[in-house]
C-alpha cells in the first residue's frame, strides 16, 4: 500500500504557499503570508502521520521478499508527529515553550540509549566466528574463492567489501554481523541465495537490494528467497552509524558467443 511521499507533501505545501502569496500580491486575498508560515509544523506532522500509516501497511511480497514492520520508521514517525504537534501548538498559543525544551532535552539521550542497545545486541551465532576490523583503511574478501563463516565485521572510518558470489557457503545458517561507523560496508550476494536481513541506521543509511532506509533512525527486516526447504541461508544484521551499508546482487557479465 503506497501513501504520499515526503517530496510530494513538501511540494504541495510549497505550491499552496506560492499560490496564496501570489493572490495576496494581486490583492485577491487579505490573508497575510506571514500567518501561513505559522503552520510550517504541519509538514513534519503530515510526514510523520504518513510514515506511521506506511509502517503498519501490508508487508511487501515480491521477488521472494517479505518485509516486516520497520521499528526505526515507527520511531521516526512518532518523533516527527510530536515535533509537529508541539510547534504547531506553540505557534497557535496552545502549548507553552517549556514543553518543547523538555522534548529536546529528553530526545537526544533517548536516541543515544537506543543506539547503545542496538550496538550491544548480538545475533545468536555471530560470536562463534571471527572478527575483522577495518580502521581508517579497508579490505576485500571475494577476489579469490573463500570459505564463508560466521563473523563480525566492523568498518570504522574505513571500508569493507564482501563478495559472497565467490564464497563457499556452508550448510545451515551463516550469521554475519556488520557495523559501519563513519565508514561503509558493501556485500554482494548471489541472486538465488536465501537471506534474512535486519538493517538499522543512526544518522546513516542502509540498503538491501535497492530498498533504502536512512535518516535520524531507520530499520528494516527482510526475508529474501527464504523457504522451509532451504539448506543454506545467510543471516545478516547491519548497523550504520553516520555511515552506510549496502547489500546488492552482483551483476552477471555478459558472455560473448
C-alpha positions as a printed Julia matrix, in Angstrom:
257×3 Matrix{Float64}:
  0.0     0.0     0.0
  1.5     3.32   -1.05
  0.93    6.7     0.54
  2.14   10.22   -0.17
  5.9    10.59   -0.34
  7.73   13.25    1.69
  8.67   15.05   -1.53
  5.03   15.18   -2.64
  3.9    16.55    0.74
  6.58   19.25    0.69
  5.74   20.08   -2.92
  2.05   20.53   -2.12
  2.86   22.82    0.82
  5.27   24.95   -1.24
  2.7    25.14   -4.04
 -0.04   26.27   -1.65
  2.19   28.98   -0.13
  3.18   30.21   -3.58
 -0.44   30.41   -4.77
 -1.59   32.27   -1.64
  1.39   34.65   -1.86
  0.54   35.42   -5.48
 -3.13   36.01   -4.68
 -2.12   38.34   -1.84
  0.18   40.36   -4.11
 -2.69   40.68   -6.59
 -4.99   41.89   -3.76
 -7.29   38.94   -4.34
 -7.0    37.7    -0.74
 -6.37   39.54    2.52
 -4.59   36.68    4.32
 -1.03   37.6     5.33
  1.72   35.29    4.1
  3.44   35.64    7.49
  0.45   33.92    9.06
  0.86   31.0     6.64
  4.38   30.3     7.88
  2.99   29.77   11.38
  1.63   26.47   10.06
  5.01   25.07    8.95
  4.8    22.35   11.67
  2.09   20.75    9.54
  4.9    19.49    7.27
  6.62   17.21    9.84
  3.2    16.34   11.27
  1.8    15.14    7.94
  5.04   13.37    7.01
  5.03   11.63   10.39
  1.41   10.52   10.04
  2.17    9.29    6.53
  5.19    7.3     7.8
  3.07    5.89   10.62
  0.46    4.68    8.15
  3.03    3.03    5.87
  4.71    1.36    8.86
  1.62   -0.72    9.53
  0.65   -1.26    5.9
  0.7    -4.75    4.42
  4.19   -6.29    4.03
  5.62   -6.24    0.54
  5.75   -9.67   -1.04
  7.54   -9.61   -4.35
 10.5   -11.32   -5.9
 10.7   -13.74   -2.98
 10.94  -10.96   -0.37
  8.95  -10.47    2.8
  9.22   -7.11    4.58
  8.41   -6.78    8.27
  7.39   -3.76   10.37
 10.12   -1.12   10.43
 10.65   -0.12   14.06
 13.06    2.6    13.03
 10.41    4.12   10.76
  7.88    3.89   13.6
 10.18    5.78   15.99
 10.99    8.41   13.35
  7.27    8.84   12.61
  6.47    9.4    16.29
  9.3    11.93   16.62
  8.05   13.91   13.61
  4.46   13.8    14.89
  5.5    15.12   18.32
  7.6    17.87   16.71
  4.67   18.9    14.52
  2.17   18.92   17.39
  4.44   20.82   19.8
  5.49   23.57   17.38
  2.02   23.95   15.87
  0.54   24.21   19.36
  3.16   26.81   20.3
  2.52   28.9    17.18
 -1.22   28.83   17.91
 -0.64   29.64   21.62
 -1.95   26.27   22.81
  1.34   24.85   24.13
  3.98   26.52   26.31
  7.57   26.83   25.06
  8.81   24.86   28.09
  7.29   21.63   26.7
  9.4    21.98   23.55
 12.56   22.45   25.63
 11.72   19.35   27.68
 11.15   17.36   24.48
 14.58   18.2    23.03
 16.24   17.63   26.41
 14.82   14.09   26.52
 15.08   13.18   22.83
 18.86   13.03   22.35
 19.58   10.94   25.48
 16.82    8.53   24.45
 18.32    8.22   20.96
 21.74    7.51   22.48
 20.2     4.84   24.71
 18.56    3.2    21.69
 21.86    3.38   19.81
 23.72    1.77   22.71
 21.18   -1.05   22.99
 21.46   -1.65   19.26
 25.24   -1.87   19.43
 25.09   -4.29   22.36
 22.67   -6.52   20.55
 24.32   -9.65   19.19
 22.89  -12.09   16.71
 22.88  -15.64   18.0
 25.79  -17.46   16.45
 27.75  -14.44   15.18
 30.14  -14.56   18.13
 31.16  -18.11   17.25
 33.07  -16.87   14.22
 35.96  -14.49   13.78
 36.09  -10.7    13.83
 37.52   -8.42   11.16
 38.08   -4.7    11.63
 38.81   -2.0     9.03
 40.11    1.02   10.96
 40.76    4.01    8.7
 41.51    1.51    5.94
 39.8    -1.32    4.17
 39.89   -4.86    2.87
 38.16   -7.06    0.28
 37.01  -10.63    0.64
 35.97  -12.41   -2.52
 38.52  -11.62   -5.18
 39.52  -15.29   -4.91
 37.41  -18.26   -3.74
 36.96  -18.34    0.04
 35.01  -20.12    2.77
 32.18  -18.15    4.37
 31.91  -18.46    8.15
 30.03  -16.75   10.97
 31.7   -13.45   11.73
 31.64   -9.88   12.97
 32.8    -7.11   10.62
 33.46   -3.54   11.77
 34.3    -0.64    9.44
 35.4     2.37   11.49
 36.19    5.26    9.15
 37.1     2.59    6.62
 35.57    0.25    4.06
 34.81   -3.46    3.76
 33.8    -5.35    0.6
 32.39   -8.87    0.89
 31.68  -10.83   -2.29
 29.6   -13.88   -1.4
 29.31  -14.94   -5.04
 32.83  -16.38   -4.85
 32.37  -17.88   -1.37
 31.7   -21.48   -0.43
 28.57  -21.18    1.69
 28.18  -23.94    4.31
 25.01  -25.87    5.09
 22.65  -24.36    7.64
 22.52  -20.71    8.7
 25.59  -18.49    8.46
 25.46  -15.33   10.56
 27.15  -12.06    9.58
 27.14   -9.08   11.95
 28.09   -5.84   10.14
 28.76   -2.47   11.78
 29.78    0.65    9.85
 30.76    3.71   11.92
 31.61    6.69    9.71
 32.56    4.1     7.12
 30.99    1.78    4.59
 30.35   -1.93    4.04
 29.3    -3.43    0.72
 28.1    -7.02    0.36
 27.45   -8.75   -2.95
 25.2   -11.8    -2.82
 24.21  -14.45   -5.41
 20.81  -13.92   -6.98
 19.26  -17.1    -5.57
 20.81  -17.01   -2.07
 18.28  -17.22    0.82
 18.95  -14.19    3.05
 17.38  -12.86    6.22
 18.38   -9.21    6.58
 17.99   -6.84    9.53
 19.35   -3.36    8.98
 19.34   -0.27   11.17
 20.78    3.21   10.7
 21.52    6.13   13.01
 22.26    9.28   11.03
 23.29    6.96    8.21
 21.87    4.72    5.51
 21.25    1.03    4.87
 20.25   -0.57    1.59
 19.13   -4.09    0.74
 18.62   -4.86   -2.96
 17.82   -1.2    -3.74
 15.4    -0.84   -0.8
 16.94    2.08    1.07
 16.4     3.42    4.57
 18.1     6.29    6.33
 17.7     9.43    8.39
 17.76   10.07   12.13
 16.92    6.46   12.85
 15.77    3.74   10.49
 15.4    -0.02   10.44
 14.1    -2.8     8.25
 13.82   -6.58    8.27
 13.5    -8.52    5.02
 13.38  -12.2     4.13
 14.66  -12.86    0.62
 14.24  -16.23   -1.12
 13.73  -17.89    2.27
 11.9   -21.22    2.09
 11.48  -24.03    4.6
 13.35  -26.39    2.28
 16.44  -24.16    2.02
 19.61  -26.0     3.11
 21.73  -22.84    3.11
 20.81  -19.43    4.5
 22.68  -16.26    5.43
 21.5   -14.07    8.32
 22.82  -10.51    8.01
 22.48   -7.81   10.63
 23.77   -4.42    9.59
 24.21   -1.26   11.67
 25.21    2.02   10.05
 26.16    4.9    12.34
 26.95    8.02   10.33
 27.96    5.57    7.62
 26.44    3.22    5.08
 25.81   -0.47    4.43
 24.74   -1.74    1.02
 23.75   -5.3     0.15
 23.18   -5.97   -3.52
 23.12   -8.73   -6.1
 26.24   -9.0    -8.19
 25.62   -8.28  -11.85
 26.49  -11.1   -14.19
 28.87  -10.26  -17.01
 27.53  -10.92  -20.49
 29.39  -13.72  -22.2
 30.37  -13.31  -25.84
 29.31  -16.18  -28.1
